Amino acid sequence: MDHQKLILDKLTGILAVTDNKSAQLLELVEKAGRTFIGGAGRSLLVSRFFAMRLVHAGYNVNMIGEVVTPAIKAGDLLILVSGSGGTETLLPFVKKAKSVGAKLVVISMKKSSPMADVADLVIQIGQDDSFPLTLGMPMGSQFELSTLIFLEGAISELIHAKGLTEEGMRALHANLE
């Protein structure tokens, strides 16, 4: 069995039925004073990929939960990646963001969830039936990898729309690594 083909075919199928709301996502990022991004577990890792690329594109981005993360305020944007849309550790961030008047984007495999139901924008990756148990893709791999590709596509869209260059983005890359 070709395991790479299995994974790529599954992700292609999921992304084929995902509503492409990347333009709406990027518009909210553009209008935000600051963007706060987070998730839990592997979804946190995916959210870090996106946050890093937004920084490379010149945006003011903070990861939630870091000791140096400032207070979120009205005019800011919170983007959460949560397959279930109900991750218990993330729900207080949703409540706080909404209470101060920040916008909320939820990227999830569910159109309706505790997070999605109060979000300003819900990006459902796949559809409700897109994530059956698949041997070789355990515990959320389908969602996380599909979300990573979706968000990389949004970054590609941003790069083209703004005429960003490799050199310009590299100049903003961390140099204290």
C-alpha positions in Angstrom: 0.0 0.0 0.0 1.2 3.5 -0.9 0.6 5.3 2.4 1.5 8.8 1.1 -1.1 8.3 -1.7 -3.6 7.3 1.0 -3.0 10.4 2.9 -2.9 12.8 -0.1 -6.1 11.3 -1.6 -7.9 11.7 1.8 -6.8 15.3 2.2 -7.7 16.1 -1.4 -11.2 14.8 -0.9 -11.6 16.8 2.4 -10.4 20.0 0.8 -12.6 19.5 -2.3 -15.7 19.9 -0.1 -14.3 22.7 2.1 -15.9 26.1 1.6 -13.0 28.3 0.7 -13.5 31.2 3.1 -9.8 32.2 2.9 -10.7 35.7 1.5 -13.0 36.3 4.5 -10.3 35.1 6.9 -7.7 37.4 5.3 -10.0 40.4 5.3 -10.6 40.0 9.1 -6.8 39.7 9.6 -6.3 42.8 7.5 -8.8 44.8 9.5 -7.7 43.6 12.9 -5.6 45.7 15.2 -3.8 42.6 16.3 -4.4 38.9 15.6 -4.3 36.3 18.4 -4.0 32.7 17.4 -4.3 29.4 19.3 -5.4 25.8 19.5 -4.6 22.8 21.6 -2.5 19.7 20.9 -1.7 19.2 17.2 -4.2 21.9 16.3 -1.9 24.3 18.3 1.0 23.2 16.1 -1.1 24.0 13.0 -2.1 27.4 14.4 1.6 28.2 15.0 2.4 27.5 11.3 -0.2 30.1 10.3 0.8 32.6 13.0 4.5 32.4 11.8 3.6 33.1 8.2 1.4 36.0 9.1 4.3 37.5 11.0 6.5 37.0 7.9 3.8 38.9 6.0 4.1 41.8 8.4 1.1 41.4 10.6 1.0 41.9 14.4 0.4 38.4 15.7 0.4 36.8 19.2 0.0 33.2 20.2 -2.4 32.9 23.1 -1.1 31.4 26.3 2.4 32.8 26.0 3.6 34.7 29.0 4.4 37.8 26.8 1.0 37.8 25.1 -0.8 41.2 25.7 -4.4 41.7 26.6 -6.9 41.2 23.7 -9.1 44.3 23.1 -11.9 45.5 20.9 -10.7 45.7 17.3 -8.5 42.6 17.7 -9.0 39.2 16.2 -8.9 35.7 17.8 -8.4 32.7 15.5 -8.8 29.3 17.1 -8.1 26.0 15.5 -10.2 23.2 17.1 -11.4 20.1 15.4 -14.3 19.7 17.8 -15.0 23.4 18.3 -15.5 22.6 22.0 -12.0 22.2 23.4 -12.5 22.9 27.1 -9.2 24.7 27.6 -10.0 27.2 24.7 -13.5 28.1 25.8 -12.4 30.7 28.3 -10.4 32.5 25.5 -13.6 32.6 23.4 -15.6 34.1 26.3 -12.9 36.7 27.0 -12.5 37.7 23.4 -16.2 38.2 22.9 -16.6 40.1 26.2 -14.1 42.7 25.1 -15.5 43.1 21.6 -12.8 41.2 19.7 -13.8 39.3 16.5 -13.6 35.5 16.6 -12.7 33.0 13.8 -13.1 29.3 14.5 -11.5 26.7 12.2 -13.2 23.4 12.9 -14.6 20.2 11.4 -18.0 21.2 12.8 -20.2 24.0 11.5 -22.0 24.2 14.9 -20.2 23.9 18.2 -19.8 26.0 21.4 -17.1 28.0 19.7 -18.6 28.2 16.2 -22.0 29.3 17.5 -20.5 32.6 18.8 -17.9 33.1 16.1 -17.9 35.9 13.6 -16.6 33.5 11.0 -16.6 29.7 11.0 -14.4 27.9 8.6 -15.6 24.3 8.4 -12.8 22.1 7.1 -14.5 19.3 5.1 -18.1 18.5 5.8 -19.9 16.7 8.7 -19.2 13.3 7.1 -15.6 14.0 5.9 -13.8 12.4 8.9 -14.5 8.7 9.2 -12.0 6.5 11.1 -9.2 5.9 8.6 -6.6 3.3 9.4 -3.2 5.0 9.2 -4.6 8.5 9.9 -5.2 8.4 13.7 -6.7 10.8 16.1 -7.3 14.0 14.2 -4.6 13.7 11.5 -7.2 14.3 8.7 -8.4 17.5 10.2 -5.0 18.9 11.2 -3.3 18.2 7.9 -6.3 19.5 5.9 -6.3 22.6 8.0 -2.6 23.1 7.5 -3.0 22.9 3.8 -6.1 25.2 3.8 -4.1 27.8 5.8 -1.0 27.5 3.6 -3.4 28.2 0.7 -4.6 31.3 2.4 -1.0 32.5 2.9 -0.3 31.8 -0.8 -3.4 33.9 -1.6 -2.1 36.7 0.6 1.4 36.6 -0.9 -0.1 36.9 -4.4 -2.6 39.6 -3.5 0.0 41.8 -1.7 2.9 41.1 -4.0 5.0 39.8 -1.1 8.5 38.6 -2.0 10.6 35.8 -0.5 13.2 38.4 0.4 10.8 40.6 2.2 9.2 37.8 4.1 12.7 36.4 5.0 13.6 39.8 6.4 10.9 39.4 9.0 11.8 35.8 9.9 13.1 35.2 13.4 16.9 35.8 13.7 17.2 34.8 17.3 16.8 31.0 16.6 
